[in-house]
Amino acid sequence: MRTGPTFGLFTACVLVFGGGWGVVGQSVVTQNDDASEGTISFQTPTLNDEEAHSVHMPSHLKCDACTAVVYQLSKGFDDFHGRRKSLKVIPESEIYTIVEEVCSGDKLDNYGVKEVKKVKRLSGPGLETAESPGIMAGGGKWPERMKRMCNLYVEEFDEERIYAEYKAGKGRLQKLLCANTIHSTLTDVCLDLPSSSKKVTSNKTEL
């Protein structure tokens, strides 16, 4: 015996690439028993001049970008330890290889900007916004911006320090790269931000 209408849920995802530009779109359609339905649609984020053309990561997206870099570096170390369980410490040469693959390879290519609750955020693997419905605009300048930030962290701390903080656990790598005052505009990008914007030296360099 039914006590109310039942609903079906359909989710469609579309991925389009062209000219170095990627757009991920998602729409959700609900339908009840009498065949009526409603559609939630999403628009491609409208980028300002800095977001569209600057070679640097926009300031309001640096915390997300740093969090993504931490995720990819940690994943690289995790994957190595998973393959070589007998090694308690990754050899120095392998540390350099892992960091190089993250900062200069294709690990940071799958990130872009998405509007989440009317706020533009970076989205991609390891970020809380990856699961938020919406359209992600990626490709273009976003991969190089991500790699630029990653390499600036390596210049600031070097590969062995980054690995040591990862090994220390307890969010130490995230704190080192994203949430301290060692380097203004580089390591302080997740300080004094709302908790929803956070997740998992001294020469100033514009990002």
Buried (B, 14 or more C-beta within 10 A) or exposed (E): EEEEEEEEEEEEEEEEEEEEEBBBBBBBBEBEEEEEEEEEEBEBBEBEEEBEEBEBBBEBBBBBBBBBBBBBBBBBBEEBBEEEEEEEEBEEEBBBBBBBBBBEEEBBBBBBBBBBEEEBBBBBEBBBBBEBBBBBBBBBBBBBBBBBBBBBBBEBBBBEBBBBBBBEEEEEBBBBBBBEEEBEBBBBBBEEBEEEBBBBEEEEEEB
